[in-house]
Amino acid sequence: MGEAARTQQLRGAASRERAQAERARSQHLASVQREYNLAQQQYADVTSRLATASLAEDVARNRDSEQ
């Protein structure tokens, strides 16, 4: 195999490795984004439940103080 052919072969291999690494990074980023979105939704749910519980507690406290 000539020097030019070997150089071309190495460039092709390097290009394939870069493409594979880019796909892996993209998949990892998508996974991290899904986890982040799930964590945001869980936080919003917990915050909402806390607000609802706090409101219910205030209503109960006010009801008890009126009696």
N, C-alpha and C positions, 0 to 999 in steps of 0.2 A: 504494500500500500504506500502510495506516495505521500510526501509531506503535506501537500495541499488537501488530499483526500482525508488524511488523519486530522488535520486542523478542522476541516468541515465536519467531520464526525464528532469531534469534541464540542464544537459549537452547537451542533444539533442536540447532543446529550445535555449540555448546559441549559439550552433553551427548554428542553422537556422538563428538566429538574426545576427550573424557575416557574414554569407553568403549573407543575404539580404542587410546588410550595404555595403558589398563589391560590390554587383551589383549596388547599388545606387551610390557609389563612381565612379565606372567604367562609368556609364551613365553620371554622371556629368563631368568627365574628357573628355569624348567624345564630350560633348556639348561645353565645354570650348575650346577644340582643334578646333572644327568647327568654332567657333566664331573667334579664333585667326587666322586661315587660311583665313577666309573671310576678316578680318581686314588687313592682309598682302596683299591680292590681291587688296583691295581697295586702300591701300597706294601706291602700285606699279602702279595702274591705274592713280591715281592723280599725282604721280611723273612723269609719262610718259606724261600726258597731259600738265603739267607745262613745261617740257622740250620742247615739241612741240610748245607751245605758245611762249616760250622764243626765240626759234629759229626763228619762224615766225616774231616776233617783231624785232629781229636783222636784218633779211633779209629786212624787210620794212624800217628800219632805214637806212641801207646801200644803198638801192635803192633811198631813198629820198636825201641822202647826195651826190649821184652821179649826181643827176639832177640839 
